[in-house]
Amino acid sequence: MPRRLEIACPVCQSPAKVIETRPTGVNAVYRRKECEKGHRFSTYEKVETEDFSKDVELATAANARAINALANRLHNLELSVDSLHSERAALAVEKQKLGFPNLT
């Protein structure tokens, strides 16, 4: 069970007790309080919720973009390596035609 926040009396700063509680709407409560010295005051408490789904959605989209960029770079590197292997093989054939010994 969550711990209650103790509200001090705004007049004398002594601890206060709740003497009346009424719901006032969705996620809101009105409370009448009284301190040890008899001062009375009211509080209006509202629970604020944050919508993290938008933050998660933005982070997910950013991660997807980063992953796609890395995948594209990897693909381009693979193409470069394949191209280098093809060039090397073609050079080896040309060298062999010219009579150079195969040193690989």
Protein Blocks (a to p, Z undefined) as FASTA:
>chain_A
ZZddddddfklopacddfbdcdfbehiacdddddfkopacddddddddddfklmmmmmmm
mmmmmmmmmmmmmmmmmmmmmmmmmmmmmmmmmmmmnopacfZZ
